Amino acid sequence: MTNKDDILFFDAVDDKFERESTFKHNRSDLKSDDGENVDEQEFRNLIAKVVRQFVRRPFDNIVLLVGAGASVVISDGDIDANFGKTVSQISKDAEQQLENGKYTLDNAEVEVFTLDEVIDKVMYNFQVDDDDFNFEDLISRIIHFKTFVNPKDLTKFDNTHRAIEEIIKKDTSYNYDSKFFRHAAVLKVLSNLLESGKKLNVVTTNYDTVIEEAADSISMTVFDGFSFTQKPKFDGAMFDWNLVKDVPNVSTRELIYKPSVMNLLKIHGSLTWEYDYQNNVVRQSKDFVKKPIMVFPSSDKYSQSYQQPYFDLFVKFQELLKQPNTLLITTGFSFADNHISQMIISSIKANNGLSTLVSDFKLEGTKNDNWEQLQSLKNQHFDIAFLKATMNGDLADYLGGNDGDNR
């Protein structure tokens, strides 16, 4: 288990890590694992040195898993409401926007149930302010309870369900802003760690378009599973392609790979995806999408992931985790999503060539059963490291973003 104030927790995994390294922040004193006092910059340099040793081994495959926390921006100590919100914040939004029993859908005001009324109807045991309240469980109950709704209340109940989904869409729709987001820096550092011809693989549970916009800001080419056509359609085989060009006047037909290319797997869907009239999954600007393809938060996410296009994306993710000599980095992912967490944990157990760096805004305490399993595997000397850092905070710096030598 990590100490309450642990910043970094590595385990001995090979000759480069001969002993456990734990760096601690003890209130006013900064100490290395041998007990020596260091100043703050020296402390950060110590962390960066060990992190870079861990990630700069010659990996053939790098996978970055981006969770909801990676879209959260902290301003003046609080979460900036203009960007990513936690599930708890979204549930509070839903409570406020439904409290008058009215909501605007398709440019018309309709009657809806308040969140308290919905909770009562579906016989959920907790209120929004309760510690044990789980918004995903509530949405699942709403989905399953539709069959039992009194016919005279069905329209109002459907409106309420649609309103909640609309609130989720609005709360996850924002644009990339380099003054607040540091996604581009992380993408650039990790892409530079790979040899020519190898693509960075980014997997995200987020609906927003922050990753795509960050990649565009640094001229990265993104393979997101859609065809390079005027009306992009989903084709999972696109992930297996790369961009190359012939070297002129060379008889061996040598090829040059385009640098800065990445795969992007949006395993819970996107604000930019929808079905066309032929039931094809197409991508277009989120401003024109009326009904985006998204796995909405619910405890049924596991079963939804077996539907297309999610199934192809999950299969690809699983394939990536099975590859030898692979580095997995997680950021903003709490391991509360059981179906994703168990896939990762199983891969760690089965693939001796998988190294995992788990980064989060805090490491202390028991977050959930999956988090405990990861810590247990680390204690069993699996190649797992924990780093206290966030996507929009220190992560890029620790990975190598400020030293001018990302390789």
Buried (B, 14 or more C-beta within 10 A) or exposed (E): BBEEBBBBBBBEBEEEBEEEBBBBBEEEEBBBBEEEEBEEEEBBEBBBEBBBEBBBEEBEBBBBBBBBBBBBBBEEEEBBEEBBBBBEBBBBBBBEBBEEEEBEEEEEEBEBBBBEBBBEBBEBEEEBEEEEBBBBBBBBBBBEBEEEBEEEEEEBBBBBBBBBBBBBBEBBBBEBBEEBBBBBBBBBBBBBBBEEBBBBBBBBBBBBBBBBBBBBBBEBBBBBBBBEEEEBBBBBEBBEEBBEEEEEEEEEEEEEBBBBBBBBBBBBBBBBBBEEEEEEBBBEEBEEBEEBBBBBBBBBBBEBBEEEBBBBBBEBBEEBBBBEEBBBBBBBBBBBBBBBBBBBBEBBEEBEBBBBBBBBBEBEEEBBEBBEBBBEBBEEEBBBBBBBBBBBBBBBBBBBBEEEEBE
